[in-house]
Amino acid sequence: MCVIPRIDMVNTGLNITRLRRANNLSVKEVQEVLGFNTPQALYKWERGLTLPTLDNLIILAELFNVSLVEILVITKDDG
């Protein structure tokens, strides 16, 4: 049986929140770095409703001084 990795959206969202706070950044500050007009996308990421695009993940990794793998929470399911 094949083990399929998947991104755990809820725990990835919690991880984004943790990393943002650990870097003493507000949602507004991250919003400005990403060039967003509103913070809604960030709130959706942090709640695990959606995931950042790859280009936004790269920006977050740079901003938080971590690798992409340290942002994403990967689980494995039997498939």
N, CA, C and O atoms as a MOPAC input file, in Angstrom:
PM7 MOZYME 1SCF
protein

 N      0.83600 1    -1.17200 1     0.00000 1
 C      0.00000 1     0.00000 1     0.00000 1
 C      0.89200 1     1.25200 1     0.00000 1
 O      1.92500 1     1.28700 1     0.67000 1
 N      0.49300 1     2.23900 1    -0.73300 1
 C      1.25900 1     3.47700 1    -0.88300 1
 C      0.89500 1     4.46600 1     0.22200 1
 O     -0.27900 1     4.64600 1     0.54600 1
 N      1.90400 1     5.09700 1     0.79000 1
 C      1.66500 1     6.13600 1     1.78800 1
 C      1.71000 1     7.48400 1     1.08200 1
 O      2.71200 1     7.83600 1     0.45900 1
 N      0.62500 1     8.23200 1     1.18200 1
 C      0.47900 1     9.49900 1     0.46800 1
 C      0.68300 1    10.66300 1     1.44100 1
 O     -0.07000 1    10.80000 1     2.40600 1
 N      1.69600 1    11.50400 1     1.19500 1
 C      1.85300 1    12.68500 1     2.05600 1
 C      0.82200 1    13.75400 1     1.68900 1
 O      0.47100 1    13.91100 1     0.52000 1
 N      0.34700 1    14.47600 1     2.68400 1
 C     -0.56500 1    15.59400 1     2.43400 1
 C     -0.27000 1    16.69900 1     3.43500 1
 O      0.28000 1    16.46800 1     4.51100 1
 N     -0.64900 1    17.89000 1     3.05000 1
 C     -0.45200 1    19.04400 1     3.93600 1
 C     -1.62500 1    19.11400 1     4.89900 1
 O     -2.78100 1    19.14600 1     4.47800 1
 N     -1.33200 1    19.13800 1     6.17600 1
 C     -2.34400 1    19.32300 1     7.21700 1
 C     -2.60700 1    20.82600 1     7.30600 1
 O     -1.81300 1    21.57100 1     7.88100 1
 N     -3.72400 1    21.26100 1     6.73700 1
 C     -4.00000 1    22.69700 1     6.62400 1
 C     -4.18500 1    23.36700 1     7.98500 1
 O     -3.69500 1    24.47600 1     8.19900 1
 N     -4.88800 1    22.70700 1     8.90400 1
 C     -5.13900 1    23.31500 1    10.21100 1
 C     -3.83900 1    23.49700 1    10.97800 1
 O     -3.57800 1    24.57600 1    11.51200 1
 N     -3.01900 1    22.44500 1    11.03800 1
 C     -1.76300 1    22.55400 1    11.77300 1
 C     -0.74800 1    23.44200 1    11.06400 1
 O      0.08600 1    24.06500 1    11.72100 1
 N     -0.80100 1    23.50800 1     9.75200 1
 C      0.04700 1    24.45800 1     9.03400 1
 C     -0.37600 1    25.88100 1     9.39200 1
 O      0.47400 1    26.74700 1     9.60100 1
 N     -1.67400 1    26.12300 1     9.46400 1
 C     -2.17100 1    27.44100 1     9.87100 1
 C     -1.71700 1    27.81800 1    11.27400 1
 O     -1.30000 1    28.95000 1    11.51900 1
 N     -1.80200 1    26.86700 1    12.18500 1
 C     -1.33400 1    27.11100 1    13.55400 1
 C      0.16600 1    27.39200 1    13.55600 1
 O      0.64900 1    28.21700 1    14.33200 1
 N      0.88700 1    26.70900 1    12.69500 1
 C      2.33100 1    26.90500 1    12.58700 1
 C      2.66000 1    28.29800 1    12.04700 1
 O      3.59300 1    28.94300 1    12.52500 1
 N      1.90400 1    28.76200 1    11.06100 1
 C      2.10500 1    30.11200 1    10.52400 1
 C      1.87400 1    31.14100 1    11.63400 1
 O      2.64100 1    32.09300 1    11.77600 1
 N      0.82100 1    30.94200 1    12.41100 1
 C      0.55000 1    31.85300 1    13.53400 1
 C      1.69800 1    31.83000 1    14.53300 1
 O      2.15000 1    32.88200 1    14.98600 1
 N      2.17200 1    30.63400 1    14.87800 1
 C      3.26100 1    30.50100 1    15.84700 1
 C      4.52400 1    31.19300 1    15.35100 1
 O      5.18000 1    31.92000 1    16.09700 1
 N      4.86000 1    30.96000 1    14.07700 1
 C      6.06400 1    31.57000 1    13.51700 1
 C      5.93600 1    33.09300 1    13.43500 1
 O      6.89800 1    33.81400 1    13.70000 1
 N      4.76500 1    33.57200 1    13.07300 1
 C      4.55000 1    35.03000 1    13.00700 1
 C      4.74900 1    35.64800 1    14.38100 1
 O      5.43900 1    36.65800 1    14.52500 1
 N      4.14300 1    35.03800 1    15.38500 1
 C      4.26800 1    35.56400 1    16.75600 1
 C      5.68800 1    35.44300 1    17.28400 1
 O      6.17600 1    36.34000 1    17.97300 1
 N      6.35300 1    34.33800 1    16.96400 1
 C      7.73700 1    34.13500 1    17.41700 1
 C      8.67000 1    35.19500 1    16.83500 1
 O      9.70800 1    35.50900 1    17.41700 1
 N      8.28900 1    35.73800 1    15.68700 1
 C      9.07400 1    36.79700 1    15.04900 1
 C      8.54300 1    38.19000 1    15.37200 1
 O      8.94100 1    39.17700 1    14.75300 1
 N      7.63600 1    38.25600 1    16.35200 1
 C      7.06300 1    39.53200 1    16.80800 1
 C      6.48100 1    40.34800 1    15.66100 1
 O      6.68000 1    41.56000 1    15.57600 1
 N      5.75900 1    39.65800 1    14.77900 1
 C      5.13800 1    40.32900 1    13.64600 1
 C      3.61900 1    40.31700 1    13.80900 1
 O      3.03800 1    39.30600 1    14.20500 1
 N      2.99800 1    41.41700 1    13.50900 1
 C      1.54100 1    41.48700 1    13.50800 1
 C      1.01700 1    41.00600 1    12.16000 1
 O      1.76100 1    40.92300 1    11.18300 1
 N     -0.26900 1    40.69300 1    12.12500 1
 C     -0.89500 1    40.33100 1    10.85400 1
 C     -0.73900 1    41.49000 1     9.87100 1
 O     -0.46600 1    41.27300 1     8.69000 1
 N     -0.91000 1    42.70500 1    10.35300 1
 C     -0.79100 1    43.90000 1     9.50600 1
 C      0.60900 1    43.99100 1     8.89000 1
 O      0.74300 1    44.31000 1     7.70900 1
 N      1.64300 1    43.71500 1     9.67500 1
 C      3.01200 1    43.78000 1     9.15600 1
 C      3.25200 1    42.72900 1     8.06800 1
 O      3.88200 1    43.02200 1     7.05200 1
 N      2.75600 1    41.51500 1     8.27700 1
 C      2.90800 1    40.46800 1     7.27100 1
 C      2.11000 1    40.83400 1     6.02500 1
 O      2.57500 1    40.64700 1     4.90000 1
 N      0.92700 1    41.34800 1     6.23200 1
 C      0.07300 1    41.80300 1     5.12400 1
 C      0.81800 1    42.81300 1     4.26300 1
 O      0.78200 1    42.72700 1     3.03600 1
 N      1.48600 1    43.75800 1     4.88700 1
 C      2.21400 1    44.79800 1     4.15400 1
 C      3.39200 1    44.21000 1     3.37900 1
 O      3.63900 1    44.60300 1     2.23800 1
 N      4.12400 1    43.26900 1     3.99000 1
 C      5.25300 1    42.63800 1     3.29800 1
 C      4.76300 1    41.90600 1     2.05000 1
 O      5.40400 1    41.95100 1     1.00000 1
 N      3.61400 1    41.23000 1     2.17800 1
 C      3.06800 1    40.47000 1     1.05700 1
 C      2.37400 1    41.35300 1     0.02800 1
 O      2.06200 1    40.89800 1    -1.07300 1
 N      2.13000 1    42.61600 1     0.38300 1
 C      1.48700 1    43.54300 1    -0.54300 1
 C     -0.01200 1    43.35200 1    -0.67100 1
 O     -0.60400 1    43.71100 1    -1.68900 1
 N     -0.63500 1    42.78100 1     0.37200 1
 C     -2.08000 1    42.57100 1     0.35900 1
 C     -2.80200 1    43.83300 1     0.81600 1
 O     -2.31500 1    44.54100 1     1.69600 1
 N     -3.95600 1    44.11700 1     0.22500 1
 C     -4.76900 1    45.26500 1     0.63500 1
 C     -5.52600 1    45.00400 1     1.92800 1
 O     -5.79400 1    45.92900 1     2.69500 1
 N     -5.86900 1    43.74500 1     2.16800 1
 C     -6.61000 1    43.36600 1     3.37500 1
 C     -5.94700 1    42.14300 1     4.00600 1
 O     -5.17900 1    41.45000 1     3.33800 1
 N     -6.22900 1    41.86700 1     5.27500 1
 C     -5.60800 1    40.72400 1     5.94400 1
 C     -6.37800 1    39.41300 1     5.80300 1
 O     -5.97400 1    38.40600 1     6.38500 1
 N     -7.47600 1    39.39800 1     5.04600 1
 C     -8.33200 1    38.21600 1     4.99400 1
 C     -7.59200 1    36.94200 1     4.60700 1
 O     -7.83700 1    35.88800 1     5.19400 1
 N     -6.69400 1    37.02100 1     3.63200 1
 C     -5.95500 1    35.82100 1     3.21200 1
 C     -5.12900 1    35.26400 1     4.36100 1
 O     -5.09200 1    34.05000 1     4.56400 1
 N     -4.46800 1    36.13300 1     5.11300 1
 C     -3.66400 1    35.68100 1     6.24500 1
 C     -4.52600 1    35.01400 1     7.30600 1
 O     -4.14200 1    33.98500 1     7.86200 1
 N     -5.68100 1    35.59000 1     7.58900 1
 C     -6.58300 1    34.99000 1     8.56600 1
 C     -7.05000 1    33.61600 1     8.09400 1
 O     -7.17500 1    32.69800 1     8.90400 1
 N     -7.30800 1    33.46300 1     6.80700 1
 C     -7.71200 1    32.15800 1     6.26700 1
 C     -6.57400 1    31.14700 1     6.38600 1
 O     -6.81500 1    29.97800 1     6.68800 1
 N     -5.33000 1    31.58700 1     6.15000 1
 C     -4.18800 1    30.68500 1     6.31100 1
 C     -4.07300 1    30.24600 1     7.75700 1
 O     -3.92800 1    29.05900 1     8.05000 1
 N     -4.14000 1    31.22500 1     8.67100 1
 C     -3.94100 1    30.92300 1    10.08900 1
 C     -5.05800 1    30.05200 1    10.65700 1
 O     -4.83800 1    29.32600 1    11.62600 1
 N     -6.22900 1    30.11000 1    10.08000 1
 C     -7.34900 1    29.25700 1    10.51700 1
 C     -7.34200 1    27.89900 1     9.81100 1
 O     -8.15500 1    27.03200 1    10.13000 1
 N     -6.44200 1    27.71300 1     8.87000 1
 C     -6.36000 1    26.44800 1     8.16300 1
 C     -7.43600 1    26.26400 1     7.11100 1
 O     -7.72700 1    25.13700 1     6.71000 1
 N     -8.03300 1    27.36400 1     6.65800 1
 C     -9.07700 1    27.28900 1     5.64400 1
 C     -8.49600 1    27.22200 1     4.23800 1
 O     -9.06300 1    26.57600 1     3.35700 1
 N     -7.36500 1    27.89000 1     4.03000 1
 C     -6.65900 1    27.87700 1     2.75300 1
 C     -5.16000 1    27.83000 1     3.03300 1
 O     -4.72000 1    27.98500 1     4.17300 1
 N     -4.39100 1    27.61400 1     1.97900 1
 C     -2.93400 1    27.60900 1     2.08900 1
 C     -2.35300 1    28.75000 1     1.25900 1
 O     -2.93500 1    29.14000 1     0.24700 1
 N     -1.21500 1    29.28400 1     1.68000 1
 C     -0.54600 1    30.29000 1     0.85200 1
 C     -0.08800 1    29.66900 1    -0.46900 1
 O      0.19800 1    28.47400 1    -0.53600 1
 N     -0.02300 1    30.48600 1    -1.50800 1
 C      0.54700 1    30.02500 1    -2.76400 1
 C      2.04200 1    29.78600 1    -2.55200 1
 O      2.61400 1    30.22100 1    -1.55300 1
 N      2.65300 1    29.10200 1    -3.48700 1
 C      4.07800 1    28.80200 1    -3.35800 1
 C      4.90900 1    30.07400 1    -3.24400 1
 O      5.82500 1    30.14000 1    -2.42400 1
 N      4.60300 1    31.08500 1    -4.05400 1
 C      5.39200 1    32.31800 1    -3.97300 1
 C      5.21300 1    32.99900 1    -2.61700 1
 O      6.16600 1    33.57100 1    -2.08700 1
 N      4.01500 1    32.94700 1    -2.05100 1
 C      3.80400 1    33.52900 1    -0.72100 1
 C      4.46500 1    32.69300 1     0.37100 1
 O      4.92900 1    33.24200 1     1.37100 1
 N      4.51400 1    31.37200 1     0.19300 1
 C      5.23700 1    30.53100 1     1.15200 1
 C      6.72100 1    30.87500 1     1.16900 1
 O      7.34800 1    30.90000 1     2.22800 1
 N      7.27600 1    31.13700 1    -0.00500 1
 C      8.69500 1    31.50500 1    -0.09400 1
 C      8.94100 1    32.82300 1     0.64200 1
 O      9.93900 1    32.96600 1     1.34700 1
 N      8.04100 1    33.77200 1     0.47800 1
 C      8.16900 1    35.05800 1     1.19000 1
 C      8.05900 1    34.83900 1     2.69600 1
 O      8.84600 1    35.39500 1     3.46200 1
 N      7.08800 1    34.03300 1     3.12500 1
 C      6.93100 1    33.76000 1     4.55800 1
 C      8.17200 1    33.08300 1     5.12500 1
 O      8.61900 1    33.42100 1     6.22100 1
 N      8.72800 1    32.13500 1     4.38900 1
 C      9.93200 1    31.44300 1     4.85700 1
 C     11.07500 1    32.43200 1     5.06000 1
 O     11.80300 1    32.35700 1     6.05000 1
 N     11.22400 1    33.34800 1     4.12600 1
 C     12.26900 1    34.37000 1     4.24200 1
 C     11.97900 1    35.29400 1     5.42300 1
 O     12.87600 1    35.62500 1     6.19800 1
 N     10.73500 1    35.70000 1     5.54800 1
 C     10.32800 1    36.61000 1     6.62000 1
 C     10.52600 1    35.98400 1     7.99800 1
 O     10.96100 1    36.64900 1     8.93800 1
 N     10.19600 1    34.68600 1     8.10300 1
 C     10.30900 1    33.98400 1     9.38600 1
 C     11.68000 1    33.35400 1     9.59300 1
 O     11.96200 1    32.80000 1    10.65600 1
 N     12.54500 1    33.44300 1     8.55300 1
 C     13.89500 1    32.86700 1     8.60900 1
 C     13.86300 1    31.35500 1     8.86500 1
 O     14.59700 1    30.83100 1     9.70300 1
 N     12.98600 1    30.67000 1     8.11300 1
 C     12.86200 1    29.21700 1     8.19500 1
 C     12.78000 1    28.66200 1     6.77400 1
 O     12.66800 1    29.41900 1     5.81000 1
 N     12.83500 1    27.33600 1     6.65200 1
 C     12.64800 1    26.70100 1     5.34100 1
 C     11.15500 1    26.47800 1     5.10500 1
 O     10.35000 1    26.55900 1     6.03300 1
 N     10.80000 1    26.19900 1     3.86400 1
 C      9.40200 1    25.89300 1     3.53800 1
 C      8.90300 1    24.70400 1     4.34600 1
 O      7.75600 1    24.68600 1     4.79400 1
 N      9.76000 1    23.72200 1     4.52800 1
 C      9.38400 1    22.51300 1     5.25900 1
 C      9.03500 1    22.83900 1     6.71700 1
 O      8.21100 1    22.16000 1     7.33000 1
 N      9.65800 1    23.86600 1     7.25500 1
 C      9.36900 1    24.25300 1     8.63800 1
 C      8.03900 1    24.98800 1     8.77700 1
 O      7.53000 1    25.13300 1     9.88800 1
 N      7.47600 1    25.44700 1     7.67900 1
 C      6.15800 1    26.09600 1     7.70800 1
 C      5.05900 1    25.05800 1     7.54100 1
 O      4.06500 1    25.06800 1     8.26700 1
 N      5.24500 1    24.17300 1     6.58700 1
 C      4.22000 1    23.17900 1     6.26300 1
 C      4.23200 1    22.01800 1     7.25300 1
 O      5.29500 1    21.56100 1     7.67400 1
 N      3.04500 1    21.54600 1     7.61900 1
 C      2.91700 1    20.35200 1     8.44900 1
 C      2.40300 1    19.24800 1     7.53300 1
 O      1.29200 1    19.32400 1     7.00800 1
 N      3.23000 1    18.22200 1     7.35100 1
 C      2.91700 1    17.12300 1     6.43700 1
 C      2.50800 1    15.88900 1     7.23000 1
 O      3.17700 1    15.50100 1     8.18700 1
 N      1.41000 1    15.28500 1     6.82300 1
 C      0.99900 1    14.01300 1     7.40700 1
 C      0.98500 1    12.98800 1     6.28400 1
 O      0.99900 1    13.35000 1     5.10800 1
 N      0.95600 1    11.71800 1     6.64300 1
 C      0.95000 1    10.66500 1     5.63200 1
 C     -0.25900 1     9.77400 1     5.85100 1
 O     -0.51000 1     9.30000 1     6.95800 1
 N     -1.00200 1     9.55600 1     4.77600 1
 C     -2.18000 1     8.68700 1     4.80000 1
 C     -1.93200 1     7.48000 1     3.93000 1
 O     -1.23200 1     7.55900 1     2.92100 1
 N     -2.51100 1     6.36000 1     4.32600 1
 C     -2.47500 1     5.18200 1     3.45600 1
 C     -3.40700 1     5.42600 1     2.29200 1
 O     -4.54800 1     5.84100 1     2.49600 1
 N     -2.95000 1     5.17700 1     1.07300 1
 C     -3.79100 1     5.44200 1    -0.07500 1
 C     -3.92000 1     4.30100 1    -1.00800 1
 O     -4.61100 1     4.40700 1    -2.02100 1

